[in-house]
Amino acid sequence: MGQWAKIVLCIAGCAGAAVSQVITFNGPMPWVTQRNDSIMVRAQVDTAQAKKKEFVVSVDLVNDRGKEKSLAKKSYTIKDYTIEFPIGAIKQNLVGGRSFIKIDWSITGTTNKGSIAPIGIVALDNLPQSEALTVMHAADGVDPAGIASALKDDDFKTAGPAKFAFAWNKGAFYIVLQKAQSPAPGAIRFAFDGKNGKNAFLSFADRVILYEAGKDSLFGLHYSPQLSGDTVKYAEKTWPNELTKTIVNDKIVIRAPWYDLGLVPFDGRRFGLGIVTFDAQGARMEALPKDADFYNPGTWGNVELAK
């Protein structure tokens, strides 16, 4: 008899917990990167509590200062337990980094309400496509001096005061900085998107090589995104690595083993790369591509490993 009582209580408790969740969303989800600007909210609804009630959904753009701009607002009558709430196109092809889309919802006449955030948008088909930077294929086993001497003036690119070039072989990816032109006492960050997924938010999977010219220091970093109120923040964490730098006359050769970057090299391989320079106070200066947002891989360019 006692066992049956436990089973009955369990069923009653489970049922109570299930019906307390009036609406469950399965799209979009927080931290998702949408590939177009059409917002569609998909949900499952407890129609015993919400049928024929009004469901109100609004979409806001929250910028990097936490200020909101209304993009859309619609109302629907709940008729079925599985519902799609189309909001329509919001005319934003690129949202991410420290800005994001927030969806607020409520059921009229009830206390049921909430928010879904952060959501990013990277509509690749609608964004200008920059030409990939071709990376010179260096001989296997070459030393840093050989890497520096093999590069020509035309191989170097600039982002503000920084001048740099790249090379690769089966062992590593090389960054060569022109020492006299490096930002001092600021920093230059090389952010790698190995997935080449062009996501809206810098994630822990992305790798960042940071060189501070004033301190002549080299770091390898991860960044983990977090939502704090209406602001996206990024926690900086060092990743264990075997990055090295070598001074070769007026150049600094940084060697990044492929296993540290989490990439497998091969002829013609492409991956995302954003280069951003910062001043001594940490303010953004210039970048390559010029509109690159360090915290938004969707704005980065591509590099291609030459044969």
C-alpha positions in Angstrom: 0.0 0.0 0.0 2.9 2.3 0.9 4.5 1.6 -2.5 1.3 2.5 -4.4 1.0 5.7 -2.4 4.5 6.7 -3.5 3.7 6.0 -7.2 0.5 8.1 -7.0 2.4 10.9 -5.4 5.1 10.8 -8.1 2.5 10.9 -10.9 0.8 13.9 -9.2 4.1 15.7 -8.7 5.2 15.1 -12.2 1.9 16.3 -13.7 2.0 19.4 -11.6 5.6 20.2 -12.7 4.7 19.7 -16.4 1.6 21.9 -16.5 3.4 24.7 -14.6 5.5 25.3 -17.8 2.9 26.9 -20.0 5.1 27.5 -23.0 8.3 25.8 -24.1 10.5 27.3 -26.9 12.5 25.3 -29.4 13.6 28.1 -31.6 15.4 30.4 -31.7 17.6 29.6 -28.7 20.1 31.8 -26.8 23.5 32.3 -28.3 22.3 31.1 -31.7 23.5 32.6 -34.9 20.8 33.0 -37.5 21.8 32.9 -41.1 19.0 35.3 -42.2 17.1 38.3 -40.8 13.7 36.5 -40.6 12.7 35.8 -37.0 10.4 32.8 -36.4 9.6 31.7 -32.8 8.6 28.1 -32.5 6.9 26.9 -29.3 4.9 24.2 -27.6 2.0 25.5 -25.5 0.0 24.0 -22.7 -3.4 24.7 -24.3 -5.2 23.7 -21.1 -4.0 27.0 -19.6 -3.3 29.2 -22.6 -5.7 28.3 -25.4 -7.5 31.3 -27.0 -5.3 33.7 -25.0 -3.2 36.4 -26.6 0.5 35.8 -27.1 2.5 39.0 -27.5 6.0 38.9 -28.8 8.4 41.8 -29.5 11.9 41.9 -30.9 14.5 44.5 -29.8 18.1 45.2 -30.9 20.3 45.7 -27.8 23.5 47.6 -28.6 26.9 47.4 -26.9 25.8 50.0 -24.4 22.7 48.1 -23.3 20.3 50.5 -25.1 17.3 48.9 -26.9 15.8 49.7 -30.2 12.4 48.2 -31.1 12.4 46.2 -34.3 9.1 44.4 -34.3 6.0 43.6 -32.2 3.2 41.2 -33.0 0.2 39.5 -31.2 -1.2 36.0 -31.8 -4.1 34.0 -30.5 -3.0 30.6 -29.2 -5.0 27.9 -31.0 -2.9 24.8 -30.9 -0.2 23.2 -28.8 2.5 23.5 -31.4 2.7 27.0 -32.9 5.1 29.0 -35.1 5.0 32.8 -34.5 6.4 34.5 -37.6 7.8 38.0 -36.8 9.0 38.7 -40.3 12.3 40.3 -41.6 13.9 42.8 -39.3 16.3 44.3 -41.9 19.4 43.5 -39.9 22.0 41.4 -41.7 24.7 41.5 -39.1 24.2 41.6 -35.3 26.6 40.2 -32.8 29.8 40.8 -30.8 28.5 42.9 -27.9 25.2 43.7 -29.6 22.4 41.2 -29.9 18.7 40.5 -30.6 16.3 40.0 -27.7 12.8 38.5 -28.0 10.4 39.4 -25.2 7.1 37.4 -24.9 4.0 37.4 -22.7 0.6 35.8 -22.4 -2.0 38.5 -21.9 -4.0 38.2 -18.6 -1.4 35.9 -17.0 1.9 36.3 -15.2 3.7 34.2 -17.9 6.4 36.2 -19.6 10.1 36.1 -20.4 12.9 36.9 -22.7 15.1 34.9 -25.2 18.6 36.4 -25.6 21.2 36.8 -26.9 20.5 36.0 -30.5 22.9 37.0 -33.3 22.5 37.3 -37.1 25.1 36.7 -39.8 23.3 36.7 -43.1 26.3 35.6 -45.2 24.5 35.8 -48.5 23.7 39.4 -48.0 27.2 40.5 -46.7 30.0 41.8 -49.0 32.5 39.0 -49.6 36.2 40.0 -49.1 38.9 38.3 -51.0 40.8 35.7 -49.0 44.4 36.5 -48.1 46.8 33.9 -49.5 49.3 32.6 -47.1 52.8 31.6 -48.4 53.7 28.0 -48.2 57.2 27.8 -46.6 59.5 24.8 -46.6 59.1 22.3 -43.9 61.7 22.5 -41.1 62.7 26.1 -42.0 63.8 28.3 -39.1 62.3 31.7 -38.2 65.1 33.5 -40.1 64.2 31.5 -43.2 60.5 32.4 -42.8 61.3 36.2 -42.5 63.7 36.2 -45.5 61.2 34.3 -47.7 58.5 37.0 -47.4 58.5 39.9 -49.8 57.3 43.5 -49.2 54.1 42.7 -51.2 53.2 39.9 -48.7 52.8 42.4 -45.8 49.5 44.0 -44.9 48.6 46.8 -42.5 46.0 47.5 -39.8 46.7 51.0 -38.4 50.3 51.1 -37.1 50.8 47.3 -37.5 52.5 45.7 -40.5 52.4 41.9 -40.8 52.6 38.9 -43.1 51.8 35.2 -42.8 53.4 31.9 -43.8 52.7 28.2 -43.2 54.1 24.7 -43.4 52.9 21.4 -42.1 54.2 22.2 -38.6 52.9 25.7 -37.9 51.2 28.9 -38.9 53.6 31.9 -38.8 52.9 35.6 -38.1 55.7 37.9 -39.1 55.5 41.5 -37.6 57.5 44.4 -38.8 59.1 45.4 -35.5 59.4 49.1 -36.1 55.8 49.4 -37.2 54.2 47.4 -34.4 51.7 49.3 -32.3 53.4 50.6 -29.2 52.5 50.5 -26.4 49.2 49.0 -27.6 48.4 45.5 -28.9 47.5 43.6 -31.9 45.1 40.6 -31.8 45.0 37.8 -34.4 41.6 36.0 -33.9 41.2 32.5 -35.5 37.9 31.0 -36.4 38.9 27.4 -37.1 35.2 26.4 -37.7 34.9 29.1 -40.3 31.3 29.2 -39.3 31.2 33.0 -39.1 29.3 33.0 -35.9 27.9 36.2 -34.3 29.8 35.9 -31.0 33.4 35.2 -30.2 33.4 31.8 -28.5 35.7 29.7 -26.4 36.5 27.5 -29.4 38.1 30.5 -31.2 41.8 31.1 -30.6 43.3 34.6 -30.2 47.0 35.4 -30.4 47.8 38.7 -28.7 51.1 40.5 -29.0 51.8 43.6 -26.9 54.6 45.6 -28.4 55.2 47.9 -25.4 55.9 44.9 -23.2 57.2 42.6 -26.1 54.8 40.0 -24.7 53.0 37.1 -26.4 49.8 35.5 -25.2 47.3 32.8 -26.4 43.8 33.5 -25.2 40.2 32.1 -25.2 37.2 34.2 -24.6 33.9 32.9 -23.1 30.8 35.0 -23.7 28.3 35.7 -20.9 25.1 37.7 -20.8 25.0 40.1 -17.8 21.7 42.0 -17.7 21.5 43.6 -21.2 25.2 43.5 -21.8 27.4 40.8 -23.5 30.7 40.4 -21.6 33.7 38.2 -22.5 35.8 36.4 -19.9 39.4 36.2 -20.9 41.2 32.9 -20.3 44.7 31.8 -21.2 45.0 28.6 -23.2 48.0 26.3 -22.6 50.1 26.6 -25.8 53.5 26.4 -27.3 53.5 29.7 -29.1 57.0 31.2 -29.6 58.5 34.4 -30.9 61.9 35.0 -32.4 63.5 38.4 -33.2 65.0 38.4 -36.7 66.6 41.8 -37.4 63.7 44.2 -37.7 61.0 41.4 -37.7 59.2 39.4 -35.0 58.4 35.8 -36.1 55.5 34.2 -34.1 55.2 30.5 -34.5 51.8 28.9 -33.7 51.8 25.1 -33.9 48.7 23.8 -35.7 47.7 21.6 -32.7 47.5 24.8 -30.6 45.2 26.4 -33.1 43.1 23.2 -33.4 43.5 23.1 -37.2 44.7 20.5 -39.7 46.6 22.2 -42.5 46.4 21.3 -46.2 46.8 23.1 -49.6 43.9 25.4 -50.2 42.6 25.3 -46.6 40.5 28.3 -45.6 39.6 29.6 -42.1 38.5 32.8 -40.6 40.9 35.4 -39.4 40.4 38.9 -37.9 43.2 41.3 -37.1 42.5 44.2 -34.8 44.8 46.7 -33.3 44.2 48.4 -29.9 45.8 51.4 -28.2 47.4 51.5 -24.8 44.0 52.1 -23.1 42.4 49.1 -24.9 40.4 51.1 -27.4 40.0 49.7 -30.9 42.2 51.4 -33.6 42.1 49.8 -37.0 41.5 46.3 -38.3 41.8 43.9 -41.3 39.2 43.7 -42.8 38.7 47.3 -41.9 35.2 46.7 -40.5 36.2 43.7 -38.4 34.7 43.6 -35.0 37.0 41.6 -32.7 34.1 40.1 -30.8 32.1 39.1 -33.9 33.7 36.4 -36.1 31.0 37.1 -38.8 32.9 40.3 -39.6 36.3 38.6 -40.0 38.0 37.8 -43.2 39.4 34.5 -44.6 42.9 33.3 -45.2 43.8 30.5 -47.7 46.9 28.3 -47.4 48.8 28.4 -50.7 50.2 25.3 -52.3 
